[in-house]
Amino acid sequence: MRIGKVSEKYHISVDNIYYYINYGLLVPPKPKGQYVFDEQTVRDLEWILGLKELDFSLREIHVILSLKRISGLADPQDMEELKEIFKGKRDFCMKEIERKQQVLERLDSHIKTMEASESTPRASTGFPLTALPLLCCPLCGGSLSLSEVKMDQRFIYKGSLSCSCGYSAHISSGILMTPNKNENLQDTPDITRELYKDLPPALISTFQRSYNWMLKQIEETDLHEKVIAETYINAWFFMHNHLEYLPTDSLYIVIDKYPETLLMYKHLIERQKPDLDILYLADSSTRFPLKKNCIDVHLDFFAANEHNFYHDTFLFERIAPYLTAHADLIGTYFYFENAPKSMRLLLSQYPECFCMNFRLDYFLSSLKKAGFRLKGSEDCGAVTDSGNNLGFGFHVKGEKMHLMPYHASSAPNGQDISSGSDNTV
């Protein structure tokens, strides 16, 4: 029989047959340059297939076939050797069964723990009372009055906020809702976390290198008894991925234009770390109902980029009035290196996107212009393939996208910002 016929009869691919030949398991005759499966070769193939069903490896099968070829298994000693091989495989399988049983028991334990966690009532959090002193009218700077309140000793769950100048906002489901609602139709709330799916391993590894660098800066900065903010969390949400590093004696402000996204993350955090005081603020602008100079640390993972998808202003210039005189910016900026195709695609998909987005020179010069000095940064490497991920659909395969974690401060003892990398589009 020819190889094609053997493949069809025994339901084994031609490639596998050639692999067995090259490995030495099959030694078919080759008259006129083409392999022919005679009766002996077919019997060897049947042995191979039978031994594979007994879970023997190709190396073990090769040993058994060699024993068979040398003696034909006619010698009782050879049969005894073959029997010992089978006994050894049986003993190995029994140990594997015991090990797998232990694995099953551990898996069952993990599943029960997760099911118990799912059945545990979710803690309910709301607008922290500790955040009330931070509020003021964004129009006139006056005090806000609170009415129609539903609250307990720690949180406000529902209420109306108003100013004598006519400004009003409200608290619903523990989230502060401002009149600045999202009107952009090109973006949607990522309540199923699609942005986190289908990321290639190389990009995830680069994310982790950036996370590690940011966490080191956070540890050195000391977040205790601070006011810490993060904006544009619909894109990426650094705090949520690193809740274990957030001290409970600080106040957190989480801002996004989508109440749906805020509510989704609020519920997740309530299951994971409900002891955090978090002010969830739904606002599509950068004019927040917060007092000036109240934020000590701003965390950013793609937020500066996300702002430029819809605005031609610099994020930290816009929110600078809310930062203290010695505020820290700890984040990661995404930038392209010689990526004209990606930029063209980005601007076609997002017509409102600022043409200077994803440019390192723009980011560094804008930081300096806004009064911040770079204390440190690191190029965590470039990726040339972002996969089919929803968040990076504009990144053309083959072009380089870098991640640069950074630490900037308005304090005067930072390094001159012009010393950063000059890699640009």
C-alpha positions in Angstrom: 0.0 0.0 0.0 1.0 3.6 -0.6 1.2 6.1 2.2 -2.0 7.8 1.1 -4.0 4.5 1.3 -2.5 3.7 4.7 -3.5 7.2 6.0 -7.0 6.6 4.8 -7.3 3.1 6.2 -5.9 3.8 9.6 -7.2 7.4 10.0 -3.7 8.8 10.6 -2.3 11.9 8.8 0.4 11.5 6.2 2.5 13.9 8.2 2.4 11.6 11.2 3.3 8.6 9.1 6.4 10.5 7.7 7.2 11.5 11.3 7.1 7.8 12.4 9.4 6.9 9.4 11.9 9.7 10.3 11.8 8.7 13.9 12.6 5.1 13.0 9.4 3.5 14.2 8.4 2.5 10.7 10.9 1.2 8.2 9.0 0.6 5.0 10.7 -0.5 1.8 11.3 2.2 -0.8 11.4 0.7 -4.3 11.7 3.2 -7.1 12.0 6.0 -4.6 8.5 5.7 -3.0 7.6 4.1 0.3 5.5 1.0 0.1 3.9 -0.5 3.2 4.3 -4.3 3.1 2.7 -6.6 5.6 5.5 -6.2 8.1 5.4 -2.4 8.0 1.6 -2.5 8.4 1.9 -4.8 11.4 4.5 -2.4 12.9 2.0 0.5 12.4 -0.7 -1.5 14.1 1.6 -2.1 17.0 2.4 1.6 17.2 -1.3 2.6 17.2 -2.1 -0.1 19.8 0.7 0.9 22.1 -0.3 4.6 21.7 -3.8 3.7 23.0 -2.0 2.2 26.0 -0.4 5.6 26.6 3.1 4.6 25.7 5.4 7.4 24.5 7.1 7.2 21.1 10.4 6.6 22.9 8.9 3.7 24.8 7.2 2.3 21.6 10.6 2.5 19.9 12.1 0.3 22.7 9.3 -2.3 22.4 9.5 -2.4 18.6 13.3 -2.8 18.8 12.8 -5.8 21.1 10.2 -7.3 18.8 12.4 -6.8 15.7 15.5 -8.3 17.2 13.9 -11.5 18.6 10.4 -11.7 17.2 9.5 -12.1 20.9 10.0 -15.8 20.6 12.5 -16.0 23.5 10.8 -16.4 26.9 13.3 -13.8 28.3 12.1 -11.3 25.7 8.5 -11.9 26.6 9.4 -11.5 30.3 11.1 -8.2 29.4 8.0 -7.0 27.5 5.8 -8.0 30.4 7.9 -6.0 32.8 7.6 -3.0 30.5 3.8 -3.4 30.5 3.9 -3.7 34.3 6.0 -0.6 34.6 3.5 1.3 32.5 0.6 0.0 34.6 2.4 1.1 37.8 3.0 4.5 36.3 -0.7 4.8 35.3 -1.8 3.8 38.9 0.4 6.6 40.3 -1.0 9.0 37.8 -4.5 8.0 38.8 -3.7 8.7 42.5 -2.1 12.0 41.6 -5.0 13.0 39.4 -7.4 12.1 42.2 -5.5 14.4 44.5 -5.7 17.1 41.8 -9.4 16.5 41.5 -9.9 16.9 45.3 -7.9 20.2 45.3 -9.9 21.4 42.3 -13.2 20.6 44.1 -11.9 22.5 47.2 -11.2 25.5 45.1 -14.5 25.4 43.4 -16.4 25.1 46.7 -14.4 28.1 48.0 -15.4 30.2 44.9 -19.0 29.1 45.1 -19.1 30.0 48.8 -17.6 33.4 47.9 -20.2 33.9 45.2 -23.0 33.1 47.6 -21.7 35.5 50.2 -23.7 38.7 50.1 -21.8 41.6 48.4 -21.0 44.4 50.7 -22.7 47.6 49.8 -20.7 50.8 49.6 -21.5 54.3 48.5 -20.3 57.9 48.5 -17.9 58.0 51.5 -18.8 60.6 54.1 -15.0 61.3 54.3 -15.2 62.7 50.8 -17.8 65.4 51.6 -15.2 68.0 52.6 -13.7 67.7 49.1 -16.9 68.8 47.3 -17.6 72.2 45.9 -19.5 73.8 43.0 -17.4 73.6 39.8 -19.1 76.7 38.5 -18.7 79.2 41.3 -16.6 77.4 43.9 -19.4 77.6 46.4 -20.6 75.0 48.9 -23.0 72.3 47.8 -26.2 71.5 49.7 -27.2 67.9 50.2 -30.9 66.8 50.4 -33.1 63.8 50.0 -30.4 61.7 51.5 -30.3 57.9 52.0 -27.2 57.0 54.1 -25.7 55.2 57.0 -22.8 56.0 59.3 -20.2 55.6 56.5 -21.8 56.0 53.1 -24.3 58.1 51.2 -26.3 55.9 48.8 -28.7 58.4 47.4 -29.1 62.2 47.5 -29.3 65.5 45.7 -26.5 68.1 45.5 -27.2 71.7 44.6 -25.6 75.1 44.7 -27.2 78.6 45.0 -25.8 79.4 41.6 -28.0 76.8 40.0 -25.5 73.9 39.6 -26.9 70.5 40.6 -25.8 66.9 40.7 -27.0 63.7 42.4 -25.9 60.5 44.1 -27.4 57.3 42.8 -26.4 53.8 43.7 -23.5 55.4 45.6 -22.1 57.1 42.5 -21.9 60.9 42.2 -23.5 61.8 38.9 -22.8 65.2 37.4 -24.6 67.0 34.6 -21.6 66.4 32.3 -22.9 63.3 30.5 -21.1 61.6 27.7 -22.2 62.7 24.2 -19.6 60.8 22.1 -21.1 58.0 20.1 -17.8 56.4 19.1 -17.1 54.9 22.5 -19.2 52.5 24.6 -19.0 51.4 28.3 -16.9 48.3 28.6 -19.0 46.5 31.2 -18.0 43.0 29.9 -14.3 44.0 30.0 -13.8 43.3 26.3 -10.6 45.4 26.4 -9.0 42.8 28.6 -9.6 39.9 26.2 -7.5 38.5 23.4 -4.3 40.3 24.4 -1.2 38.5 23.0 1.3 37.3 25.6 4.0 39.7 24.5 1.7 42.7 25.2 0.5 41.3 28.6 4.2 40.8 29.6 4.9 44.4 28.7 1.9 45.5 30.7 3.3 43.6 33.7 6.7 45.2 33.4 5.0 48.6 33.4 2.9 47.5 36.4 6.0 46.4 38.3 7.7 49.8 37.7 4.6 51.7 38.8 4.2 49.6 41.9 7.8 50.3 42.9 7.2 54.1 42.6 4.0 53.7 44.6 5.8 51.9 47.3 8.5 54.6 47.5 5.8 57.4 47.4 3.7 56.1 50.3 0.0 56.3 49.6 -1.1 56.3 53.3 -3.5 59.0 54.3 -3.6 60.5 50.8 -6.2 61.4 48.3 -5.5 59.2 45.2 -7.4 59.6 41.9 -7.6 57.7 38.6 -9.5 58.9 35.5 -10.7 57.3 32.3 -11.1 53.8 33.8 -13.3 52.6 31.0 -10.1 52.0 29.0 -7.8 50.4 31.7 -8.2 50.5 35.5 -4.9 50.2 37.3 -6.3 50.4 40.9 -8.7 47.5 40.3 -5.9 45.2 39.2 -3.8 46.2 42.3 -6.2 46.5 45.2 -3.9 44.7 47.5 -1.4 47.6 47.3 -4.0 50.2 48.3 -4.0 51.2 51.9 -7.4 51.6 53.7 -6.5 54.8 55.4 -6.6 56.8 52.1 -9.4 58.2 50.1 -9.8 57.2 46.5 -11.5 59.1 43.6 -12.4 57.0 40.5 -13.6 59.1 37.6 -15.2 58.0 34.3 -17.7 59.3 31.8 -19.8 56.1 32.0 -21.9 55.4 35.2 -22.3 51.8 33.9 -18.6 51.2 34.0 -18.2 52.8 37.4 -21.1 50.6 38.8 -19.6 47.4 37.3 -16.2 48.1 39.0 -17.9 49.3 42.1 -19.6 45.9 42.5 -16.4 44.0 41.7 -14.5 46.0 44.4 -17.3 45.5 46.9 -16.6 41.8 46.6 -12.8 42.1 46.8 -12.0 45.0 49.1 -15.1 46.8 50.5 -13.1 48.5 53.2 -11.7 51.1 50.8 -13.3 54.6 50.8 -13.9 55.3 47.1 -15.7 58.3 45.6 -17.0 57.1 42.2 -17.6 60.2 40.0 -19.4 60.0 36.7 -18.3 63.0 34.7 -17.3 63.3 31.0 -15.5 66.6 31.5 -12.4 67.6 33.4 -14.4 70.2 35.4 -15.2 68.2 38.5 -17.3 69.2 41.6 -14.1 69.0 43.7 -12.1 71.6 45.6 -8.8 72.8 44.2 -5.6 71.3 45.4 -7.2 68.2 46.9 -5.5 65.2 45.0 -2.2 64.0 46.2 -1.5 61.2 43.7 -2.9 60.6 40.2 -2.6 57.1 38.7 -2.6 56.7 35.0 -2.5 53.6 32.8 -3.4 54.8 29.3 -5.5 57.7 30.8 -3.4 60.4 29.1 -3.7 58.6 25.8 -7.5 58.1 26.3 -8.0 61.8 26.9 -6.4 62.6 23.6 -8.8 60.2 21.8 -11.5 62.9 22.2 -9.6 66.1 23.2 -6.7 68.1 21.8 -5.7 69.2 25.3 -3.3 67.6 27.7 -5.0 65.6 30.5 -2.7 66.8 33.3 -2.9 70.4 32.3 -6.7 70.1 32.6 -6.7 68.5 36.0 -3.7 70.4 37.4 -6.0 72.7 39.4 -7.2 69.7 41.5 -3.7 68.5 42.3 -1.8 69.6 45.4 1.4 71.7 45.1 3.5 68.5 45.5 1.3 66.0 43.7 2.7 62.8 42.2 1.8 61.5 38.8 2.5 57.8 38.4 1.5 56.1 35.2 2.3 54.5 31.9 2.2 56.4 28.6 1.8 54.5 25.3 3.6 55.8 22.2 4.4 54.8 18.7 7.8 54.6 17.1 7.8 55.3 13.4 4.2 54.0 13.0 2.5 56.1 10.2 0.1 53.4 9.3 -1.2 53.0 12.8 -1.6 56.7 13.2 -3.6 57.0 10.0 -5.8 54.1 11.0 -6.3 55.6 14.5 -7.3 59.0 13.1 -9.7 57.4 10.6 -11.4 55.3 13.3 -11.5 58.2 15.8 -12.0 61.4 13.9 -11.9 63.5 17.1 -8.5 62.0 18.1 -5.7 64.5 18.6 -3.0 64.0 15.9 -0.3 64.3 18.7 -1.6 61.3 20.6 0.9 58.4 21.0 3.8 60.8 20.5 6.4 60.7 23.3 7.8 64.1 22.4 4.3 65.6 22.9 3.8 63.9 26.2 7.2 65.0 27.6 6.9 68.6 26.4 3.3 68.8 27.6 4.3 67.6 31.1 6.9 70.3 31.3 4.5 73.0 30.0 2.0 71.9 32.7 4.5 72.4 35.4 5.5 68.8 36.1 9.0 67.4 36.2 9.9 63.9 35.4 11.4 62.0 38.4 11.9 58.8 36.5 10.8 56.6 33.6 11.6 53.4 31.9 11.0 52.0 28.4 9.4 48.6 29.0 9.9 47.6 25.4 7.8 47.7 22.2 5.2 45.3 20.8 4.6 44.9 17.1 1.4 42.9 17.5 -1.5 43.8 19.7 -3.7 40.9 18.5 -7.3 41.3 17.6 -8.0 43.2 20.8 -10.8 45.8 20.8 -8.7 48.4 22.5 -5.8 48.4 20.0 -7.6 47.8 16.7 -5.8 50.7 15.2 -2.3 49.2 15.9 -1.0 47.9 12.6 1.0 44.7 12.9 4.7 45.2 12.5 4.8 48.8 13.8 6.2 49.4 17.2 4.1 50.5 20.2 6.1 51.3 23.4 5.0 51.4 27.0 6.8 54.0 29.2 5.9 53.9 32.9 6.8 57.3 34.4 6.8 59.2 37.7 6.3 63.0 37.6 5.9 65.6 40.2 5.2 69.3 40.5 7.8 69.3 43.3 11.0 71.2 42.3 13.5 68.4 43.0 12.6 66.3 40.0 14.8 65.6 37.0 14.5 67.9 34.0 11.8 66.5 31.7 13.8 67.1 28.6 16.1 64.2 29.5 13.5 61.7 28.5 13.7 59.5 25.4 13.3 61.3 22.0 11.7 58.4 20.1 8.7 59.8 18.2 6.4 58.9 15.3 
